[in-house]
Amino acid sequence: MAYRGTKGGDYGNGGWSSMQQQNDDMTDQLAHRVGALKGISIAIGNDIREQNRLINEMESDFDRAGGFLGSTMQHLKRVARTGGKNLILYVLLFSLFVLIVIYWLIRR
């Protein structure tokens, strides 16, 4: 689509040059904005890569913790099946001993 101009359609050299100057200015502004958007998109991409790395690390940490918890639960089930009544008694006595020692240290 061609620009038709005003009534006469005839611009002097001054009319075309001012339009060309405005066009150049707007092109420069657009180029500046595109450059700014490019910088922002690169920063967003870097941030997303960093967050993905952190998420992957957390996932592996949770997997390890889940494996540890699973093995602990298996041990507890085995203790419960083999008569862990004595073990519970020992844990209670040890807890009582620790509380007595703490009480003694505080009273000093």
N, C-alpha and C positions, 0 to 999 in steps of 0.2 A: 504494500500500500504506500503510495507516494504522498508526500506532504504537498498539499495544494496551495497553502498560503492564504492570504487574504484576498480581497476583492480583485485587485489587479493581478495578483499572482506574480508580480514582478518585484523582487527585492533588489535593492542596490547591493553593492559589495558590502556595505555596512551592515545590512540586515542579515545576510548569510554568515558573515564573520562573527556577529554576535551570537547567532544561533549555534554556530560551530563551537564557539568558546563555551557556551552553556553546556553543550553536549560533551565537550572534553572535560569540563568541571564535574559534571554528573558521572561520567565514566570513571574519573579518578576517585570520586567518593565511593562509587560502587566497588571499585577494585580494593579500596581501603577496607570497606566493610566485609568483602569476601575474604580478605587476608585475616581480618579479626576473627571471622567465623571459622576459618581453617585452623587458627591457633587454638580456639576454644575446643573444636572437635578433636584435635590432637591431644589436648590436655584431658578431655573426657575419656578418650581411648586409653591413655596411660593410666588414668585412675581406675578404669574398669579392669585392666590387666592386673593391677596391683591388688584390687579387691578379689579377683578370681584366685590369685595366688594365695591370699590369706584364707579364703574359703576352703581351698584344697588342703592347706595345712591344718585347718580346724577339723576338716573331715577325717584326715588321717589320725589326728589326736583323739577324736571321738571313737574311731574304730579301735584304736589301741585301748582306750578306757573301757569300751564295751567288751573287748576280749578279756581284759583283766577282771572286770566285774563278773563275766560269765564263769571264768575259772574259779573265782572266789565263791560264787554261788554253788558250783559243783562241790567244792571242798566242804562248804557248810552242810549241804545235803548229805554228803558222806558221813560227816561227824554226827549229824542228827540220826542217821540210820544205824550207826554203830554204837549208839548209847552215849551221846554227848552230855548226859546228866552230870557226870563228874567234871567235864570241861566247864559247864556253866557254873558249877560250884566254885571251881578254881578261879574263874573270871570274877565272880562276885566277891570272893575273898581277897583277890588282888585289888579290886576296886575299893573295898573297905580299907585295906592297908594303905592305899594311896591317899584316901581321904583323911585317915588318921595322921599320916605324915604331913599332909598339907596343914591340917589343923594344928599340929604340934609346931610347925614352922611359923605359922601366923601368931601363935600365942607367945612365942619367944620374945 
